[in-house]
Amino acid sequence: MDGRANERTVWMNGEFMPESQAVVPFRDRSFLYGDGAFDLTRTFNGRIFKLDEHIERLYRSLKALHMDATMPPERMAEITREVVNRNRHLLGENDDYWVGQRLSRGVLKVEGDNWDHYGPNVIIECSPMPMAERAHMYRDGIQVVTPSVRRIPPECLTPRAKTHNYLNLIMGDLEVKAQNPKGWAILLDMSGNLNEGLGSNIFLVKDGRIRTPREKFVLPGVSRATAIELAADLGLECVEDDLDLYDAYNADEAFITSTSLCICPVASINGAAMPHGAYGPVTKRLIDAYVELVGCDFVQQYLDRL
């Protein structure tokens, strides 16, 4: 069934339903253990960005976790488009959606249980992007802070699978927000190199050369890949490398990539200001190229919420 006119519709385990009805049992393994995977993209002017690439990454995550996708990627994409179409009327002027697919391994079976469904729980949903909350980042630049919490090394748990187990990143973010409510946490790895933050990758620019942490140690963001591709199109060198705080403090520019922010300039790292301010020349060129690629001035889209 469809949702009410003022309630978003989701797809769950084979059925479209109002968002408020899409619930899972408390013994769902994703709730109990973070034993689930997801992916997330966004719309630009209501159009889904790189859906195929995001779904390909989702299926790589599921394969790494030995988790059942329950359907082929083409069907996942088809349902995702339909979810956006069914919710399009709820988008305000100049608004856009986060669009995601979420899978759990399913309900932990316990003697005496009587749940209706024990296989993987699959939900495809969308939600409004937090543009007003993040608008200041495009005006002032992001204040990156590295917490004492270190990123779990790939020898313990691969960061390349996008899982529901975000507690490591959340603890780093909570520490940073306690010090600086506007701070954006970028964790260091166990060797003291820049790693990643909640749904975000970091790039440094020095003498026109762009560097970003190696994929082995971070989630390979689709927006990260887009920035790398755009750099190549602009004739800018971009390499994966180990980057420590010395590199960060001596950078000319820095920027963050993420699904929601696309490319957003960094104003400072641990209080050390970028010499060019928030919008360095390389960062500005990449943002302009990204805006042209997606056909949406996402910078102005955020700034309009100030």
Buried (B, 14 or more C-beta within 10 A) or exposed (E): EEBEEEBBBBBBBEEBBBBEEBEBBEBBBBBEEBBBBBBBBBBBBBEBBBBEBBBBBBBBBBEBBEBEBBEEBEEBBEBBBBBBEBBEEBBEEEBBBBBBBBBBBBBBEEEEEEBEBEEBBBBBBBBBBEBEEBBBBBEBBBBBBBBEBBBBBEEEEBBBBBBBBBEBBEBBBEBBBEEEEEBBBBBBBEEBBBBBBBBBBBBBBBEEBBBBBBBEBBBBBBBBBBBBEBBEEEEBEBEBBBBEBEBBEEBBBBBBBBBBBBBBBBBBBEEBEBEBBBBBEBBBBBBBBBBEBBEBBBBEBBBEBE
